[in-house]
């Protein structure tokens, strides 16, 4: 308690305008507040007043040491979404108690925790402002200002929440990571120029899963604020970018912003690459927002961008470009399972695009991809009415999807009846069944009555054109999924850093 109080004093002496106590997100203060975690039998546990005592002493001690006009706020979970945790009625009771005490100036409300169907860093499958109505209900418990936080990306969403009386303020974090100019661009009447957050959650999962440095899938500039700003290139070049997916569009745009003359060729009739295919899945709807923004960015920069233009060795070499960058994406990987070319077996991309033959009622998804794709594809198929079984070779599903996203995805799959097999290595596909072996023991078993099989088995980089051109041009680069199929963060960051080197 003394540490909280003295920390607040130090902050006040440094000149802050506002102090907020983090009393949620499965942290220590919430452990005292929640009956799920507070099992104490002393004055700090048991009854409502005892569970509140720890936070109350922190707040009253801070208010004694830090006077107004510095404002003091509490961030609380409206609903922990955990069995045995507290829900909105008790959150409202907390708010009423602190308003009566006269120590608090505002409340900051969100939902969720570290585990469960809803994390406090909500997945993009939830609509924007999904819990704002709950915030409006909680707001009835107090006359103090209330700030809502939870899956807000666009200014129009924030304005609607305030106009509907569901909050007095709206907070954004990931949206400001995606574009620190969020406020100034919206105030200038240019919301279409705001780089959108699409809730990939790599901003948190890069560190928590892999120990990597901070990053953002849509904004590769995030996390490099201490490095020199983008400047005009000392020697502008003619750059040809082949491929209009995330890596290609980011490279083209950033290079053009640095003063290079850029041309972009995309073989397909639309931009986005495999990211555009993924955007068609139910849980990935926000992805299209970033694709549309990127296309506008290319246009605003005056980049000569061509759709339906397939590159060949001769046309690339004849382009006259000083630098050539191949961002040609990846193709679906064939896992080498006997029977994978039977007519009832299809790759994920062809199923999403509708080019595969119609699927039957019972669909088996074979996953050899540690990312979110197996979960997203299975969720999409289940939402179309298929009876889905999802088989992983790993001990758990999608090990590169962190806890702040996977809860929402698994909850959706379970609610749609998707069955998940773990430690299941497919060894042969038959017309009416699939044979498996346990990944570790080798025990054999089969799944019968399968109408269709969908392979979500990763990708292989499309680098053939790069390798063909490489011996004939002095400055050739390979990036994005063509370099190595990975998450979007790697593609956009690699593209940005290449643009900074040109």
N, C-alpha and C positions, 0 to 999 in steps of 0.2 A: 504494500500500500504506500509506504514512504517513497519507494522508487518511482511510482506513478506520479506522486505529488511533486517530488523534486525535479523529475523530467519536465513536468508542466511548467515549473518555475523557470527552468533554464530556457525553455521555448519562449516563455513570456518575455524574459529579459532580452532574448534575441530579436524581439519585435514582431512576433506573429500576431495575426488578427484573430485567429480561431484555433481552438484545440478540440479534437474529437477523440473520445475514448472508444477503442475498438472492443465492443462487447459481444461479438458474434464470431462466425466463421470457425467454430470449433476451437477457439483459443481459450486461454485460462479464465478470463472473466466470464465467458459463456459457460465454462465448466461449473462455475459456482452457481450461475443463474438456473441452469437446467436440471430438472429432477432426474434426467437420464444419467448424468455424470456426477452430481453432487450427492454422495452417500455419507457425508460427514454427520457426526452425532454431537458436535459441539455447537457453539453459538453461530457458526457459519453454515449450518446444514439443517435439513429437515423441513421446517415450516417455510412458507413463502417469505416472511420477513427475514428469517435467517439466511436463506439463499440469496436474498437481495443485499445482505449486510456488507459483503466484500466490496461490491461496486458502489454502494452508498458511501462507504468510508472513503473510497478513492475520490469520488465526485465532491463530497463535502470538503475533504482536505484540499483538493485543488482549488475549489472556490474560495477557501480561506486564504490561500497563498496567491491566487491570481484573481485580481479584481476585474470588473467590467471597465471599459467596453470590450475587452476580449471575450468572445463568445465561447461557450462550452457546449459541445454536443455529444450525443450518444449514438453509436451505430448498433442497431439491434436487428436480429432476425425476426421477421414476422412469423415465420413457421420454420422450424428446424427440419421438417420432413424426415424425421427419424423416429422410430418406435420408442416411446418413452420420453421423447423430448417435448418441449413446449410448443404450443400453437398460437394462433393470433390472439385468442382471448387473454392468454397470460402476457403476451407482448404488450397488449393494450393496458393491462394492469401495471406493468413496469412503467409505461409512459405516464400514466396517471399519478403514480407514486412520486416520480421525479418532478413532475410539474408541481405537485403539492409541496414538495420540499423547496422549490424555488431556486434550485441550483443549476438547472439545465436550461439552455436557450433554444435548442432545436434537436430534432431526432432525424437520424438517417436510417432508412429501412430497406432491407432486402430479404432474400429468402435463402434457405439451403445450408449445406454444410460441406464437409470434406467427402462424405460418403452418402449414397442414396440417389434417388432418381433425379434430384435437382441439386446441383452444386451451386455455390455462390458465384461461380464463373460460368454462367449458363451457356449451354450448347446452342448452336445456331438453328437446331431443329425447333426450338421454341420461338413463337412469334415475338416480334418486338413489343416491349411493354407488357409482357404476359401477366405479370403479377401487380400491375398498377391498380387494378380494381381492388385487390386485397389491401393495397396501401391506402386507397380511399376509405376503406372500412376502418383501418387502424387509425386513420387521421381523425376519425370522429371522437377518439378518446382524449384529444388534447386541443388546446388553443394555440400551442406553440407551432412554429413552422416545421413542416415535415418535408424531407428530401427523399425521393424515390430513386433507387438504383436497381437495375436488372434488365439486361438485353435491350438497351436503347442505342440506336445507331444514328437515326435521322432526326433532324431538328423538328420536322413536322410531328413525329411521334412524341417528342418531349413537349411540344406546344399543346398537343391534344390532351396529354395527361394533366397538364396544369389547367387548361381550359375546362376540363371535366371535373375539376375540384378534387382530383385523386392525390395531388401533391402540390406543395408550394414551390418546390424546386425539383430538378431532375439532375442526377449525377451520371457522368459517363467516364469510363476509364479506358476500356479497349478502343472505343471510338476515337479517343484522343491520342492513343498510341498509333493507330492507323493513320491519323492525320492531326498533328498538333495545331493546324490552322482551322480546325473544325469551327470554332466560334467566329473567328474573323471572316471566314468565307461565308458563313451563314448570315452574319450581320451585313455583309456586303451584298446580299441577295444573290449569291452564287452557290447554292447548295449542290448543284450538279458537279462542281469542281472538287468536292470533298472526297478524298480517297476513303472508300468505305471499309469498315471492319466486317468480316464475314464469319466471325466467331470460330476460327480454326483452333484457337486456344494454344497455338504454338508459343505464344508469349509466356505462358506458364509452363507448358509441358516440355519445352526444350531443356529447361533447367531441372525440373522435378524428375523427368524420365532419364535424361541422358547427360546431365551435367554440362550442357552446352551454354554458351553465352546468350544473353537476352536477344530476342529477335521477334519479328512480326512477318507473317506470310505475305500480307499485302503491302507492307511498308518496309522495305529493306533498309531504310535510313534509321529506323528505330534501333536504339542501342549503340549508335556510333556518334552520339552528340559531341563527344570529346575530340573527334577527329576533325580535320579541316573541312569546311563547308564545300558544297559543290561549286566549282568555279568553271569559267570558260577554258576550254582546252587551248594550250599554247600553239598547237599545230593541228588544226582541224583536218579530218580525213573523210574520205568517202567510205561509208560503212554499208555493207549489205548484210541484212539479217534474214536468214532463211528459217522460217517457222514462226507462227504467230500465237504460241501459247504463252503462259506466264513469263517464262524466261525471255522469249523473243520480244514480247511487247515491252517488258521492263527495260531491256537493253536498248531497244530502239528509242524509247522515250527519253531515258536518262542521257543517252549519247546525244540526242538532238538538243536537249536542254543545255548541254555543254558546248554546243556550237558545231557539232559534226553534221555532215550531210548524210542523211540516213534514208535507206530504201528497205522496205520490208516485204517479203514474199511469203504468202501462206497458200498452201496447195488446196486446202478445203474451202468451201463457200462461206465459212464463218470463222471468226477468231476465237481463241480460247484453248485450242488443243484438247487434250484429254480432260482438262479442267472443265471445259464446256460440256463434255459428256457427263462428268460427275455432277454438274449443276442440274442435270435433269432428274436426279434422284430426289425423292421427297425430302430427305433430311438435309440436302445440300442446296436448297433453293437460294440462300443468300449469295452463293458463288456467282450467279449471273450478274449481281449488282457490281461486283468488281470487274467483270469482263466488260460490261457496258461502260463503266467509268474509264477503263483502259483504252477502249476504242475511241471515246471522246478525247482522251488525252492525245492519242496519236493524231487525230484530226486537228486539234487545237495547235499542235506543234508543226503542222504542215508537212508531216512525214508522208512520203509517197508509199502508201501501203496498198498492196494488191492481193485480192482474194482470188482463189482458183488459179493461182500461178504456180505450177509445179517446177521446181528447180531441177536442172540436169547439169552435169559436169561442164558441158560446153557453154550453156547459158550463164552459169555462175562465173566462169572465167572470162567470158565476153562482157560481163557487166561493167568492167572498168573499176571495180571497187578496190580501194587501198587495203581494206580489212574485210574479211568475210567471217561471219559468225553463224554457226549451225545450231539452231535450237529446234531440232526436228523431232523432238518428243520420243516416245517409246511405243512399241507394239506389244500386244498381249503375249505373255510367256506361255509356251506349251510345257506343262510339267513333266511330260514323259510317262504318263500313266497309261498302261495298255487299255485300249478302248476309248481314248480321249477324242478320237475322230469319228465315233459313231454318230449317226444323224440326230440323236436326241441330246447330244452334248454341244454346248455353246459357250463362247467366251462372254465375259460380263459386258464388254463394250457392245457387242452385237445384240445382246438382250436389251440393253438400255436404249439403243438406237432403233430397235424394232426390226433389225435386218435378219435376226435369227428366226427359225421356224417357230410357230406358236408353242408356248410351253404347256405342258400338261398340268394336272391338278397338283400332284406331289412333286416338289422340286427339291433336289439336293444341291446345296452350294458347297463346293470344295474350296477351302481357303488355304492358300499358301502365300499370304500377304499379311504382314504384321501391322499394317495401318488400318484406317477406318473403313476401307472399301468393302471388305466382306460383310461388315455390320450394315453399312448403308445400302448395299445391294440387297441383302436379305430383308431388310426393313421395307424396301421399295416393293419387292416381290410379294411380301406378305400383305402390304397395303392394297395390292391388286387382287387379293383373294386367293393366292396360292398357299398351299400347305408346305411350309418351308422347314427343312432340316439343314443346319449349318455345321460343317465339320472342320475342326481345326487340328493341325498336327501338334500345336503347342499346348502346354498345360492349362493355359487360360486364353480367352479370346483377345485377339488384337493387342498384343503386348506393347505396341507403340502408341496406343490410345490411352492417355492418362486419366486419372481418377476424376478430373473435373469435366470430362466429356463422356466417359464410358458409361456412367450410371444412367444418364438420360437415354443413351442408345440401347442399353440392355433392357431397361424398363419398357421401352417401346417394343422391342422384339418379344419380350415375354408377354406383353399385353395382346400381341397379335398371334400368339401361339407358336412362335418359332422355337424349334428344339435345337439345342446346341450340344454338339459332341466335342469333347476335348481329348487330346492324345490320340487322335484318329488319323492315321496315314492311309490314304487311298492307295490300294495296290492294283486294282483292276476294275474297270467299268464294264458292266454287261448291259444288254438291252433292258433288263428289268430289275437289276440290283447293282450294288457297288460293294466290292469286297474291301475290307479295311484290316490294318494291323495296328495294334496298340503301339504308339510311337516309341515306347521304351521296353516293354516286355515282349513285343512281337506277337502277342496273342491275336489270333485271327477271328474276325466276326464280319457279318454282312448286314446291309440295310436293303430290305426287299421292297418291292412295290413302287419303285421310283419311275416317274413318267419322264422327267427331264433332269439333266445335270448342268449346272452352271459353274464354270471355272473362274474363280477370282484368285489368280495365281501370279500376280505381279506383272512386271514388264521387262522388256529388253530394249536397251537404247537403240534408236535408229541412227547409227553413226556411219552407215555405208557411204553416203555422199561425202561426208566430211573426210573419210579416209581416202576416197577417190580424188578429192581436190587437194588434199594436204601436200602431196609431192610437187604440185604445180603452182603453188602460190605462197609467197613468203609470210603472210600474216593471216592465219586461219585459226579459228577458235571453235570449241565444242562446249555446250553448256546445257543446263536444264536436264530434263529426263533423258535426252540423247547422251549426255555425259554419264548420268547414273540416275535411274528412276528413284526419286525420293519425295519427301513432302515439299509443298509449295515454298516453304521458307527457304529451302536450299536453292531452289531455282531462281527466285527473285533476288536473293542476296548475291548469288554468283553473278547474275546479270548486272546488278548494280556495281559490284566491285570491278567487273570487266570494263564497264562504261567509265569508271573513274580512272582506270589505267590507260585508256586510249588518249 
